[in-house]
Amino acid sequence: MSEKRLKSIDTGFHRYLYQQVQWDKPLSIIKGARGTGKTTLLLQYMKLTKLPAIYLSLDDFYFESNRLTLLAENLYEKGYRHFFLDEIHQYPFWSKDLKNLYDSYPDMRIVATGSSVLQIDKGQADLSRRANLYSLNGLSFREFLDMEYNLKNNPLELSSILENHMDISPSINDRLDVLKAFSEYLNYGCLPFFKSDKTFYHQKLQQIIHLIIEIDIPSVENINYTTVRSMKNLLFIISQSVPFTPNIQSLSDKTGVPRNTVLKALDLLEKSGVLNLLRSNNKGISFLQKPDKIYLENPNIAYTFSGSKPNKGNLRETFFLNQLKVNHDVTSSKYGDFIVNNAYTFEIGGAVKTTKQIKGIPQAFIAADEIENGVNNKIPLWLFGFLY
């Protein structure tokens, strides 16, 4: 890999996952959607540790006619022990070759990245018992403040936010205009590349979504061109009315594909980081089970599809689900908007939102937009962006 590229990598800001990855394990796989910063994560570690390491992107034309195992064996003989492999989902023999390298070279250290659709128990070899698996999500609001304003804050526990928000939020919003920053984040702050180009951020985000559907998903799932077209059509229909309460038969009629194909497409769009599906129960689910609601994966996508004025209620709920789902179990609620960890009920709203809808429900809270500080069980919505 070019030394010039490594030198250009900024090591001043690290994604939340950087400290969680056990880099010294024999095999680690980092999954994540395009644009979340997986490649930067690898290159930052290489630059900071200065190990005699090799970086290989497996979407390179070289791997169209050459096997990874042979190249890795040759490099191993030359003394290399650390291998950083990018875009493994683009390489058809990824699971078999990683298994063979893992089994044959106990002192080899491999960190690989791949699409969030990647299933390590599938493919030609089951890696689920061999690999440490990590998922890299988009930027939290906390991380955005670090990148954009150099505002340093440690992640917060959900219990701490619920119990101590009246002490925590003033300590944050005293240091900047938090509501202005939150509005910026909802518009363009969910993926790290915003830092280099805000003007064309939404254009690039739209391109990323096209690449996910046209390249990433077909590289992992056996789907044809017709299904790809149907997924794009489905996404457009959903984007015009989110949160979307799905009528699967109606979606089937509008897209011209069978009901089960619609459900499979929704499942793949969720796994690839384009949609979030809200269900009443997240345990033992099958893609054939209809979700209760469909959300875009993050608020920025709402701006990409609807221009400068997406629905505020949509943005608020999309943000809450996006931030909470990373480390918590989020399901639909009969009384509020969400239930978290099967314990806490949340109603999402604006500054004047009252507790009327959740009155009498134990452990129920309002996550309110457009307020700097909360009181009692009414908590600033933006504060839930500090969970990771």
Beta strands, then each sheet from edge to edge (+ up, - down):
strand 1: 27-32
strand 2: 53-57
strand 3: 82-86
strand 4: 109-114
strand 5: 132-136
strand 6: 275-278
strand 7: 293-296
strand 8: 330-332
strand 9: 338-340
strand 10: 344-349
strand 11: 364-368
strand 12: 378-380
sheet 1: 2+ 3+ 4+ 1+ 5+
sheet 2: 6+ 7-
sheet 3: 8+ 9- 10+ 11+ 12+
end
